Each structure stands twice: as structure tokens, then as C-alpha cells.
Amino acid sequence: QVQLVESGGGLVQPGGSLRLSCAASGIISSIENMGWYRQAPGKERELVASITRIGSTNYADSVKGRFTISRDNAKNTVYLQMNSLKPEDTAVYYCKMQIWSRISRYDYWGQGTQVTVSS
């Protein structure tokens, strides 16, 4: 059984910063892509940023230059550093990992963490 546990969400003023973390635990052979998604009320879930096993990154246009995704393979953890936050960044943020467990690969999701940007 594999679990993803997120942390780091909260309430922040516009222009502020937050750092999200997502750690995987369980029977893990390796982890391929890691990513962060978000879903605002009344909207579909969207990709925010992703990172491959070797560190290649991809960002949504709306967060380029403000958010940075990184990973620690030794800790099975992905991070999202969010700077210059805007009210439109308010959403529930979910991490996703492609995890090899024994001989099978599955996509796993975190439980979600609320990020609210408001004065």
C-alpha cells in the first residue's frame, strides 16, 4: 500500500509565499513523474507543475516565474515553492506521483491541501 501525505497549505496574503510538500510512503520501487495540480471551486482540476525523475520541469503559464517544483528522490518527496501568490491561486492543491510498486506502476494522489490567498 502506498500513501501520499501533503502539508504546507494555509492562508496567505497576496504577494506572500507558501511551500507545499508531499511525501510518499509504503512499498515503493521507484517514482517516475511527480506533479502538483489544483482545483478551484467550480473549476476543473488543472496541472500546475510537474517534474520528471531526472529533474525536467513543466509549468502552467499562469505560474511560470512564481512557482518552483522540486523533488528529493531519497525522501520520495515533491515540493512546490509558491511565491508572489495571487488571489486566483486560491484552490485545493493535490500532488500526484507515478509509482512503481513491485512490478506494477500506478498513479497515486495526495489528499489535497487548501491554499487561500486573501487580504
TIVO-2410 file (N, C-alpha, C; in nm, 3 decimals):
# residues 119
REC num residu      c1      c2      c3 atome chaine
REC   1      Q   0.085  -0.118   0.000     N      A
REC   1      Q   0.000   0.000   0.000    CA      A
REC   1      Q   0.089   0.124   0.000     C      A
REC   2      V   0.054   0.218  -0.085     N      A
REC   2      V   0.129   0.344  -0.095    CA      A
REC   2      V   0.038   0.459  -0.052     C      A
REC   3      Q   0.095   0.551   0.022     N      A
REC   3      Q   0.020   0.670   0.065    CA      A
REC   3      Q   0.099   0.795   0.034     C      A
REC   4      L   0.027   0.901  -0.004     N      A
REC   4      L   0.087   1.032  -0.023    CA      A
REC   4      L   0.028   1.126   0.081     C      A
REC   5      V   0.114   1.195   0.152     N      A
REC   5      V   0.069   1.287   0.256    CA      A
REC   5      V   0.122   1.426   0.224     C      A
REC   6      E   0.029   1.522   0.213     N      A
REC   6      E   0.064   1.659   0.180    CA      A
REC   6      E   0.066   1.745   0.305     C      A
REC   7      S   0.143   1.853   0.297     N      A
REC   7      S   0.144   1.950   0.405    CA      A
REC   7      S   0.186   2.085   0.349     C      A
REC   8      G   0.159   2.190   0.426     N      A
REC   8      G   0.209   2.322   0.390    CA      A
REC   8      G   0.106   2.422   0.342     C      A
REC   9      G  -0.017   2.382   0.326     N      A
REC   9      G  -0.118   2.477   0.282    CA      A
REC   9      G  -0.154   2.575   0.392     C      A
REC  10      G  -0.240   2.673   0.357     N      A
REC  10      G  -0.284   2.768   0.457    CA      A
REC  10      G  -0.334   2.896   0.395     C      A
REC  11      L  -0.348   2.996   0.481     N      A
REC  11      L  -0.395   3.129   0.441    CA      A
REC  11      L  -0.275   3.223   0.431     C      A
REC  12      V  -0.268   3.295   0.320     N      A
REC  12      V  -0.157   3.387   0.300    CA      A
REC  12      V  -0.209   3.512   0.229     C      A
REC  13      Q  -0.146   3.623   0.254     N      A
REC  13      Q  -0.186   3.748   0.188    CA      A
REC  13      Q  -0.131   3.752   0.046     C      A
REC  14      P  -0.194   3.828  -0.041     N      A
REC  14      P  -0.140   3.844  -0.176    CA      A
REC  14      P   0.005   3.893  -0.171     C      A
REC  15      G   0.087   3.834  -0.257     N      A
REC  15      G   0.229   3.865  -0.258    CA      A
REC  15      G   0.312   3.777  -0.167     C      A
REC  16      G   0.246   3.698  -0.085     N      A
REC  16      G   0.316   3.611   0.008    CA      A
REC  16      G   0.364   3.481  -0.055     C      A
REC  17      S   0.419   3.396   0.030     N      A
REC  17      S   0.477   3.269  -0.016    CA      A
REC  17      S   0.429   3.154   0.071     C      A
REC  18      L   0.424   3.037   0.009     N      A
REC  18      L   0.398   2.911   0.079    CA      A
REC  18      L   0.482   2.803   0.014     C      A
REC  19      R   0.511   2.700   0.092     N      A
REC  19      R   0.582   2.584   0.039    CA      A
REC  19      R   0.501   2.460   0.072     C      A
REC  20      L   0.462   2.389  -0.032     N      A
REC  20      L   0.389   2.264  -0.016    CA      A
REC  20      L   0.486   2.146  -0.024     C      A
REC  21      S   0.456   2.042   0.054     N      A
REC  21      S   0.534   1.919   0.050    CA      A
REC  21      S   0.440   1.802   0.033     C      A
REC  22      C   0.490   1.698  -0.031     N      A
REC  22      C   0.412   1.576  -0.049    CA      A
REC  22      C   0.509   1.458  -0.040     C      A
REC  23      A   0.489   1.373   0.060     N      A
REC  23      A   0.578   1.260   0.083    CA      A
REC  23      A   0.505   1.129   0.059     C      A
REC  24      A   0.570   1.040  -0.012     N      A
REC  24      A   0.514   0.907  -0.039    CA      A
REC  24      A   0.575   0.805   0.055     C      A
REC  25      S   0.493   0.711   0.099     N      A
REC  25      S   0.541   0.604   0.186    CA      A
REC  25      S   0.475   0.474   0.146     C      A
REC  26      G   0.538   0.363   0.186     N      A
REC  26      G   0.485   0.231   0.152    CA      A
REC  26      G   0.586   0.152   0.072     C      A
REC  27      I   0.535   0.056  -0.003     N      A
REC  27      I   0.621  -0.030  -0.085    CA      A
REC  27      I   0.647   0.042  -0.217     C      A
REC  28      I   0.764   0.102  -0.229     N      A
REC  28      I   0.798   0.186  -0.344    CA      A
REC  28      I   0.928   0.137  -0.405     C      A
REC  29      S   0.922   0.103  -0.533     N      A
REC  29      S   1.044   0.065  -0.603    CA      A
REC  29      S   1.111   0.189  -0.663     C      A
REC  30      S   1.031   0.268  -0.729     N      A
REC  30      S   1.081   0.394  -0.785    CA      A
REC  30      S   0.962   0.484  -0.817     C      A
REC  31      I   0.992   0.610  -0.836     N      A
REC  31      I   0.888   0.708  -0.869    CA      A
REC  31      I   0.925   0.778  -0.997     C      A
REC  32      E   0.836   0.776  -1.093     N      A
REC  32      E   0.859   0.845  -1.220    CA      A
REC  32      E   0.821   0.992  -1.206     C      A
REC  33      N   0.722   1.036  -1.281     N      A
REC  33      N   0.684   1.177  -1.275    CA      A
REC  33      N   0.614   1.211  -1.143     C      A
REC  34      M   0.640   1.332  -1.096     N      A
REC  34      M   0.569   1.388  -0.981    CA      A
REC  34      M   0.506   1.520  -1.028     C      A
REC  35      G   0.393   1.553  -0.970     N      A
REC  35      G   0.330   1.676  -1.013    CA      A
REC  35      G   0.238   1.734  -0.907     C      A
REC  36      W   0.205   1.860  -0.929     N      A
REC  36      W   0.108   1.931  -0.847    CA      A
REC  36      W  -0.007   1.978  -0.935     C      A
REC  37      Y  -0.127   1.957  -0.888     N      A
REC  37      Y  -0.248   2.001  -0.955    CA      A
REC  37      Y  -0.326   2.088  -0.856     C      A
REC  38      R  -0.420   2.163  -0.910     N      A
REC  38      R  -0.507   2.241  -0.822    CA      A
REC  38      R  -0.649   2.245  -0.879     C      A
REC  39      Q  -0.742   2.262  -0.786     N      A
REC  39      Q  -0.882   2.271  -0.826    CA      A
REC  39      Q  -0.949   2.380  -0.745     C      A
REC  40      A  -0.995   2.482  -0.815     N      A
REC  40      A  -1.068   2.592  -0.752    CA      A
REC  40      A  -1.217   2.561  -0.757     C      A
REC  41      P  -1.296   2.621  -0.669     N      A
REC  41      P  -1.441   2.595  -0.667    CA      A
REC  41      P  -1.505   2.622  -0.802     C      A
REC  42      G  -1.579   2.525  -0.851     N      A
REC  42      G  -1.649   2.540  -0.977    CA      A
REC  42      G  -1.564   2.522  -1.100     C      A
REC  43      K  -1.438   2.486  -1.080     N      A
REC  43      K  -1.347   2.468  -1.194    CA      A
REC  43      K  -1.292   2.327  -1.197     C      A
REC  44      E  -1.241   2.289  -1.313     N      A
REC  44      E  -1.180   2.156  -1.326    CA      A
REC  44      E  -1.039   2.157  -1.266     C      A
REC  45      R  -0.994   2.037  -1.228     N      A
REC  45      R  -0.859   2.024  -1.179    CA      A
REC  45      R  -0.761   2.051  -1.293     C      A
REC  46      E  -0.656   2.128  -1.263     N      A
REC  46      E  -0.558   2.163  -1.365    CA      A
REC  46      E  -0.416   2.135  -1.317     C      A
REC  47      L  -0.329   2.107  -1.412     N      A
REC  47      L  -0.188   2.085  -1.382    CA      A
REC  47      L  -0.123   2.219  -1.349     C      A
REC  48      V  -0.050   2.222  -1.240     N      A
REC  48      V   0.026   2.341  -1.201    CA      A
REC  48      V   0.172   2.325  -1.243     C      A
REC  49      A   0.231   2.212  -1.207     N      A
REC  49      A   0.372   2.189  -1.238    CA      A
REC  49      A   0.401   2.041  -1.228     C      A
REC  50      S   0.501   1.996  -1.305     N      A
REC  50      S   0.542   1.857  -1.298    CA      A
REC  50      S   0.693   1.849  -1.309     C      A
REC  51      I   0.747   1.735  -1.263     N      A
REC  51      I   0.891   1.714  -1.267    CA      A
REC  51      I   0.918   1.567  -1.292     C      A
REC  52      T   1.010   1.539  -1.385     N      A
REC  52      T   1.045   1.402  -1.415    CA      A
REC  52      T   1.148   1.350  -1.315     C      A
REC  53      R   1.177   1.221  -1.328     N      A
REC  53      R   1.271   1.159  -1.236    CA      A
REC  53      R   1.409   1.223  -1.244     C      A
REC  54      I   1.445   1.272  -1.362     N      A
REC  54      I   1.578   1.332  -1.376    CA      A
REC  54      I   1.574   1.484  -1.361     C      A
REC  55      G   1.458   1.540  -1.327     N      A
REC  55      G   1.453   1.680  -1.291    CA      A
REC  55      G   1.404   1.775  -1.397     C      A
REC  56      S   1.356   1.726  -1.509     N      A
REC  56      S   1.297   1.816  -1.608    CA      A
REC  56      S   1.161   1.864  -1.559     C      A
REC  57      T   1.138   1.994  -1.574     N      A
REC  57      T   1.017   2.053  -1.518    CA      A
REC  57      T   0.925   2.112  -1.625     C      A
REC  58      N   0.799   2.124  -1.588     N      A
REC  58      N   0.699   2.183  -1.675    CA      A
REC  58      N   0.602   2.262  -1.587     C      A
REC  59      Y   0.563   2.382  -1.634     N      A
REC  59      Y   0.477   2.469  -1.554    CA      A
REC  59      Y   0.359   2.520  -1.636     C      A
REC  60      A   0.248   2.540  -1.568     N      A
REC  60      A   0.137   2.610  -1.630    CA      A
REC  60      A   0.180   2.755  -1.654     C      A
REC  61      D   0.130   2.814  -1.762     N      A
REC  61      D   0.169   2.952  -1.793    CA      A
REC  61      D   0.135   3.048  -1.679     C      A
REC  62      S   0.028   3.021  -1.609     N      A
REC  62      S  -0.018   3.111  -1.504    CA      A
REC  62      S   0.075   3.117  -1.383     C      A
REC  63      V   0.164   3.019  -1.368     N      A
REC  63      V   0.252   3.017  -1.250    CA      A
REC  63      V   0.400   3.029  -1.286     C      A
REC  64      K   0.432   3.035  -1.415     N      A
REC  64      K   0.572   3.045  -1.455    CA      A
REC  64      K   0.637   3.169  -1.395     C      A
REC  65      G   0.756   3.150  -1.340     N      A
REC  65      G   0.828   3.261  -1.279    CA      A
REC  65      G   0.791   3.286  -1.135     C      A
REC  66      R   0.685   3.223  -1.088     N      A
REC  66      R   0.642   3.242  -0.948    CA      A
REC  66      R   0.652   3.114  -0.867     C      A
REC  67      F   0.625   3.000  -0.929     N      A
REC  67      F   0.627   2.871  -0.859    CA      A
REC  67      F   0.748   2.791  -0.904     C      A
REC  68      T   0.801   2.711  -0.811     N      A
REC  68      T   0.912   2.622  -0.843    CA      A
REC  68      T   0.884   2.484  -0.785     C      A
REC  69      I   0.889   2.383  -0.872     N      A
REC  69      I   0.872   2.245  -0.828    CA      A
REC  69      I   1.009   2.181  -0.814     C      A
REC  70      S   1.024   2.098  -0.712     N      A
REC  70      S   1.149   2.026  -0.691    CA      A
REC  70      S   1.117   1.892  -0.625     C      A
REC  71      R   1.214   1.803  -0.624     N      A
REC  71      R   1.193   1.672  -0.564    CA      A
REC  71      R   1.319   1.624  -0.496     C      A
REC  72      D   1.298   1.539  -0.396     N      A
REC  72      D   1.407   1.472  -0.326    CA      A
REC  72      D   1.382   1.323  -0.341     C      A
REC  73      N   1.453   1.259  -0.432     N      A
REC  73      N   1.429   1.118  -0.460    CA      A
REC  73      N   1.460   1.029  -0.341     C      A
REC  74      A   1.557   1.067  -0.260     N      A
REC  74      A   1.592   0.986  -0.144    CA      A
REC  74      A   1.479   0.985  -0.040     C      A
REC  75      K   1.400   1.093  -0.038     N      A
REC  75      K   1.291   1.105   0.060    CA      A
REC  75      K   1.154   1.080  -0.004     C      A
REC  76      N   1.152   1.046  -0.134     N      A
REC  76      N   1.024   1.023  -0.205    CA      A
REC  76      N   0.930   1.141  -0.185     C      A
REC  77      T   0.983   1.261  -0.199     N      A
REC  77      T   0.909   1.382  -0.168    CA      A
REC  77      T   0.916   1.482  -0.283     C      A
REC  78      V   0.805   1.549  -0.306     N      A
REC  78      V   0.800   1.657  -0.403    CA      A
REC  78      V   0.758   1.784  -0.332     C      A
REC  79      Y   0.812   1.897  -0.376     N      A
REC  79      Y   0.785   2.025  -0.316    CA      A
REC  79      Y   0.730   2.123  -0.420     C      A
REC  80      L   0.656   2.221  -0.372     N      A
REC  80      L   0.612   2.329  -0.458    CA      A
REC  80      L   0.632   2.460  -0.381     C      A
REC  81      Q   0.731   2.536  -0.423     N      A
REC  81      Q   0.755   2.668  -0.364    CA      A
REC  81      Q   0.672   2.769  -0.442     C      A
REC  82      M   0.584   2.837  -0.372     N      A
REC  82      M   0.493   2.932  -0.436    CA      A
REC  82      M   0.523   3.072  -0.384     C      A
REC  83      N   0.566   3.158  -0.473     N      A
REC  83      N   0.597   3.297  -0.439    CA      A
REC  83      N   0.502   3.391  -0.512     C      A
REC  84      S   0.499   3.515  -0.466     N      A
REC  84      S   0.415   3.618  -0.530    CA      A
REC  84      S   0.273   3.566  -0.552     C      A
REC  85      L   0.217   3.510  -0.449     N      A
REC  85      L   0.085   3.448  -0.462    CA      A
REC  85      L  -0.023   3.552  -0.490     C      A
REC  86      K  -0.121   3.509  -0.570     N      A
REC  86      K  -0.231   3.595  -0.611    CA      A
REC  86      K  -0.363   3.533  -0.564     C      A
REC  87      P  -0.467   3.613  -0.550     N      A
REC  87      P  -0.597   3.555  -0.510    CA      A
REC  87      P  -0.643   3.444  -0.604     C      A
REC  88      E  -0.610   3.453  -0.732     N      A
REC  88      E  -0.651   3.350  -0.826    CA      A
REC  88      E  -0.575   3.218  -0.808     C      A
REC  89      D  -0.475   3.215  -0.722     N      A
REC  89      D  -0.407   3.090  -0.689    CA      A
REC  89      D  -0.483   3.011  -0.582     C      A
REC  90      T  -0.588   3.069  -0.528     N      A
REC  90      T  -0.667   3.001  -0.426    CA      A
REC  90      T  -0.730   2.875  -0.483     C      A
REC  91      A  -0.705   2.763  -0.418     N      A
REC  91      A  -0.754   2.634  -0.466    CA      A
REC  91      A  -0.712   2.525  -0.367     C      A
REC  92      V  -0.765   2.406  -0.389     N      A
REC  92      V  -0.711   2.288  -0.322    CA      A
REC  92      V  -0.601   2.232  -0.411     C      A
REC  93      Y  -0.486   2.212  -0.352     N      A
REC  93      Y  -0.370   2.163  -0.426    CA      A
REC  93      Y  -0.349   2.015  -0.396     C      A
REC  94      Y  -0.330   1.937  -0.503     N      A
REC  94      Y  -0.311   1.793  -0.493    CA      A
REC  94      Y  -0.177   1.754  -0.555     C      A
REC  95      C  -0.106   1.665  -0.491     N      A
REC  95      C   0.013   1.607  -0.554    CA      A
REC  95      C  -0.025   1.475  -0.619     C      A
REC  96      K   0.052   1.441  -0.719     N      A
REC  96      K   0.032   1.315  -0.791    CA      A
REC  96      K   0.167   1.255  -0.823     C      A
REC  97      M   0.179   1.125  -0.806     N      A
REC  97      M   0.304   1.056  -0.836    CA      A
REC  97      M   0.277   0.929  -0.915     C      A
REC  98      Q   0.365   0.900  -1.009     N      A
REC  98      Q   0.363   0.773  -1.082    CA      A
REC  98      Q   0.462   0.680  -1.012     C      A
REC  99      I   0.408   0.580  -0.941     N      A
REC  99      I   0.492   0.499  -0.853    CA      A
REC  99      I   0.495   0.354  -0.897     C      A
REC 100      W   0.617   0.302  -0.910     N      A
REC 100      W   0.637   0.159  -0.931    CA      A
REC 100      W   0.640   0.092  -0.794     C      A
REC 101      S   0.548  -0.001  -0.775     N      A
REC 101      S   0.544  -0.080  -0.652    CA      A
REC 101      S   0.552  -0.226  -0.692     C      A
REC 102      R   0.666  -0.286  -0.661     N      A
REC 102      R   0.697  -0.421  -0.712    CA      A
REC 102      R   0.700  -0.417  -0.864     C      A
REC 103      I   0.608  -0.482  -0.933     N      A
REC 103      I   0.616  -0.489  -1.079    CA      A
REC 103      I   0.508  -0.407  -1.147     C      A
REC 104      S   0.431  -0.331  -1.072     N      A
REC 104      S   0.322  -0.253  -1.129    CA      A
REC 104      S   0.343  -0.104  -1.106     C      A
REC 105      R   0.293  -0.024  -1.200     N      A
REC 105      R   0.300   0.120  -1.185    CA      A
REC 105      R   0.159   0.178  -1.179     C      A
REC 106      Y   0.137   0.263  -1.080     N      A
REC 106      Y   0.006   0.325  -1.062    CA      A
REC 106      Y   0.025   0.475  -1.038     C      A
REC 107      D  -0.080   0.548  -1.064     N      A
REC 107      D  -0.085   0.690  -1.028    CA      A
REC 107      D  -0.150   0.703  -0.890     C      A
REC 108      Y  -0.083   0.776  -0.801     N      A
REC 108      Y  -0.135   0.800  -0.668    CA      A
REC 108      Y  -0.155   0.950  -0.647     C      A
REC 109      W  -0.258   0.982  -0.570     N      A
REC 109      W  -0.291   1.121  -0.541    CA      A
REC 109      W  -0.283   1.147  -0.390     C      A
REC 110      G  -0.242   1.269  -0.356     N      A
REC 110      G  -0.250   1.312  -0.218    CA      A
REC 110      G  -0.391   1.350  -0.181     C      A
REC 111      Q  -0.411   1.380  -0.055     N      A
REC 111      Q  -0.546   1.409  -0.005    CA      A
REC 111      Q  -0.591   1.552  -0.035     C      A
REC 112      G  -0.499   1.636  -0.074     N      A
REC 112      G  -0.531   1.774  -0.103    CA      A
REC 112      G  -0.503   1.865   0.015     C      A
REC 113      T  -0.455   1.984  -0.014     N      A
REC 113      T  -0.431   2.083   0.090    CA      A
REC 113      T  -0.483   2.219   0.039     C      A
REC 114      Q  -0.554   2.289   0.125     N      A
REC 114      Q  -0.615   2.414   0.085    CA      A
REC 114      Q  -0.514   2.529   0.089     C      A
REC 115      V  -0.510   2.605  -0.018     N      A
REC 115      V  -0.431   2.728  -0.025    CA      A
REC 115      V  -0.529   2.842  -0.050     C      A
REC 116      T  -0.529   2.938   0.039     N      A
REC 116      T  -0.616   3.054   0.027    CA      A
REC 116      T  -0.532   3.180   0.027     C      A
REC 117      V  -0.546   3.260  -0.078     N      A
REC 117      V  -0.473   3.385  -0.090    CA      A
REC 117      V  -0.574   3.498  -0.078     C      A
REC 118      S  -0.565   3.570   0.032     N      A
REC 118      S  -0.664   3.674   0.059    CA      A
REC 118      S  -0.609   3.774   0.160     C      A
REC 119      S  -0.651   3.897   0.145     N      A
REC 119      S  -0.612   4.001   0.241    CA      A
REC 119      S  -0.718   4.014   0.349     C      A
***
